[in-house]
Amino acid sequence: MKKVAIYGQSYTTSAIREIRILLKSLEAHKIVVFFEKNFYAKLQKNDLLNKKYPTFSDFKDLNNSFDLFFSLGGDGTMLRAVTYVRDLDIPILGINTGRLGFLANVQKEDIVNSVEQLISKEYHIQERSLLSIKTNPYVKKFQELYFALNEITIARKNTTSMIGVKTFLNKEYLTNYWSDGLIIATPTGSTGYSLSCNGPVISPDSKSFVITPIAPHNLNARPMVIPDNTLLELEVETREKNFLISLDSRITSVPKDTKIYIQRSPFTIKTIIPSNQSFLTTLRTKLLWGEDTRNESIL
């Protein structure tokens, strides 16, 4: 490992201790470090760095000469990191300075050990599927950022009324979901918004997606797991002129006659899993599976 990129968001500047630990560990192995330009500017503004570093500001500034992309923050930061990496095949490692952290699975106290594991190649790479979207008419907002690692969500706008989402799978009609919206989630996104709407947990290496309605009017409408080679077509019925489409953290308003086509993205995102981490370990830790808290103090 010779060259890495580091990305964080504004609140991550409060984790300066962790940033310095990471830099010290990397520089001990003579690894060249690039910072994302806006994050670097915030660190410099607060005099949090003791030397100058090269920067990048766009995915076009990155290439395959980078061995690794560090994401400092929570899962939201990881999702934004994906917009820089895209199809460049640069593995991402998430250091959790946020809260829950399913994607950012390296804890603050494990930074030094994780860097040593990277140097000694004590890790494995997990490839994660993404969703891609096309619309008719074309939605300019998405342009190059047409993909989502967690989920694509259709939601109502400026109304308390339900919307209907007519759903077709490989051209065959499935149903019309009358609800507050509809989530199409990847295995990675199954522990996100979909999970909070009673969707199933799906192992990251599963070849599937899940369709999860948001507060459905027809109570027998349940989340549905589908093969990830399925083409989804969605048509939205709403009393308003527009509805919302979100791709992870990116959201836009579109006219109600917009047709949506969703399928598996042609590329994957590679995430690094240190040897002492696993998806099952993360589930037990983050969701408290197997924990009995009935007799714990409420204080």
N, C-alpha and C positions, 0 to 999 in steps of 0.2 A: 504494500500500500504506500503510494508516493504522493498522492494529490487528492484532496477532499474539498467539498463545499459544505458550508454551514448556513442554515436558514432558521430564522426565528421571527416572532412577531413582537409588537411593542411591549406587551406585558412580560415577555421573556427577559427583558433587561433587568427585572428584579431578581433573576436567577444568575447574577453575575458570578457568584461563587462557583456554580456549576460550569459556567462558560470558561472561567479561568482554569478549572481542573481539567476540562476537556482539552483546552489549548496546550496546557503544560504536558499532558499525556501524549498528545499528537507530536508536539515539537521535540519531545524526548526521543522520538523515533525519526526525526528529520522529515516529517510529513508536511508538505506545502498546504496551506489553508487559504481558501477563498471564502469571503463572506458575501451574503446577499446585500446589495447596495443600501437599501432602505434600513435594514436591520443594523448594518454596520454604522450608518449615519447616526442612529439613535444611541448606539453604544459610545460612539465618539463624542456626541453632544453631551453625554453625561460623564465623560472622562473615565470610561470603564475599561479602556484598553491601554496598554503601555507601549504599544508599537503599531506600525501601520501594516495593513494587510491588503492584498489585491481583492477586487470585488467582481461580482456578476450581477446583472439586473434583469436578465431575460433568459429563457431557455436556449436562445440562439448563442448565448455566451458560454454555454456548457457543451461538452463533447465527450467522447469516449476516453479521453485522457484522464478524466476524473474516475477515481476508483470507488468513491463512496459519497453519499449525500447525507449529512447529518441534519435531522429535524429536531429543533429544541422547542419544546412546548407540549401541547396535548395532541389529541387526535385531530382537532381542527387544523393545527399547524401542519400535521402530516398530509392532510388533504390538500392544503395549499402547496406543499412541497411537490406533490405530484404534478402540478401545473408547470413546474420548472423542469422536471425530469422527463415527463411524457414518454416518448418511445426511444429515449437515448440509451436505455439498458443500464443505467447507473443504479446500483442497489441503494435503498434508503434504510437508515437506521434511526429510529425515533427514541429520543431521550425525553422521558416524561417529567416535565416541570409543571404540568397542568394538574388535572384532577383524575378522572377515571383511567384513561389511557389503555385502550385495547390495542391500538396500533403502535403508539409510543410506549413500548414495553420495557425499556431500560430505565430503571429507577435512578434517582440522583446519586444514591450511595454506591451504585454499581458502575459508575462511569469509568473509573480507572481499570477495573477488572474487565469491562467490556472492550476497551481499547486493546488491552493485552490479548484478549480472545480473538479480536480481529487480526492482530499481527500474527498470531500463531494459527490462524485459520480454524479456530474452534467455534464454528457457527455453521448454519445452513441457510440457504436462500429459499424463500417461499415466494412463488409466483402467484400474483393475485389478479383475477379477472376484473375487467372494467366494463361498463356499459357505454355504448355510443348512441347518439341521438341524431335523427334527421327530422325536419319539419317541412310541411307544405301548407302555406307558403314558407319560404326560407326565413329563419330568424337570425338576423345579423348578429345579435348579442352573443351567440354561441361561437360562430366562426371557427377558429382553430381549437377553442376549448369546448369541444363537442362531446367530451367524455366525463365519466364519473366513476370514482373508485367505490364509494359507499352506496349511493342510490340516486335515482331520478324520481322526483316527486311531482305529481300534478295536484294542485290545490286551488281552492276557491279564492276569490279576491273581492274585497269591498262588499261582502254579503254574509249574512248568517245562514242563508239558505244552502241546502246541499247542492252538489253538482253531480251529474251523471257522467261516468266514464265508460263508454262502450269499448270493450276490450276484445281484440281478435288475436288468436295465436296461430301463426303460420297460415293466415288468411281465414281461419275458421272462427266463427263467433263464439265467445266464451260466455259473457254476461255483461250487463250494464250495472256497474257499481254506483249505487246512490249513496253518497258519503260526503265527508269533508274533503276527501281527496284520495289519491292512490299512490302507493310507494312501490317502485320496482327496485329491489335491492340485490346487490351481489352477496356472496358469502361473507366478504369483509364487512359489508354494510348491515348484515343480519343482526349484529350486536349494537346497532345504532337506533335510528328513528323507527325502523321496522320492529325492533324488539319492544320498544315502548308502546307500540300499537298491537301487541300480542303476536308478533311474528315469531317464527322458530329461529333458534340458533343453528347456523349452518357452518360446518367446518370449512376453513379458508381454501382447502384444496378440492372442495366439491365442485363438480361441473354442473352447477345449477344456479338459478336465480329464484327469488321469491316475490310474489305479488301480494301486497298487504294493504287492505283498505283502511282508511282513517275514519274511525267512528262511523261505520256503515249503518244505514237506516234499516236494511234487511239483516237481522241479527244472524241469519244462517250463512251470511257471506264470510268466509274464513280465509286466512292466508293460504296461498297455493304455491307449492314448489314446482318449478318447471325446468326442463333441460336448458342449459345455457346456449344452445344453438337455435333457440326459438326466436322467431321474429315477432315482436309485439306491435300491433297497430292500435292506437287509441284515438277516440273521438269524444270530445267533451261537450256536454249539454249544460248550459248555465244561463241564469236570468240576466247576468251581467254581460257587458261587452267583452270583457277580458277574463282570463284566468292566469294562474301562476305556474311556471315550470322552474324547478330548481335542480341543479346538478351539484351535489354536495353542498358547498357553501355559496354557489353562484346562482342567482335567481333573476328571473325576468318575467315581465308581463307580456302575454301574447293574445291576439284576437281569438274569440271563441270558436271560429270556424277553422282554426289551425289543426291539422292532422299531425299526429306524432308517430314516429317509427323508431323503435328501440331494439337494439340487438347487442351481442357481445362485441366489444372493441377488438380491432385486429392486433393490438399489442397488450402486453401485461405489465404490471409494475412488480419489481423485485424488492422484497423487504428482507432485511437481515434478522435472523433469529439467533441470538447467542446460545451456546450449547446448554446453558443452565436455564433456558426459557422454553416454553411451549405454549400452544394455544390452550391446552387443557389446564395447565398451571395458571394461565391468565384468567380463564373462566372461574376457577375455584377461588382465586384471589379477589377478582373484581366483583363477582356476583355472589360471593360468600356461600358458594355451594357446599353443603355439608356442615355449615356452621349453625350451631344452636344458640341463638341470642335471647331465648325466652326468659332466662333468669338473670340477664345482665342488668345492671343499674341503668335507669333512664337518664341519670346525670352525666 
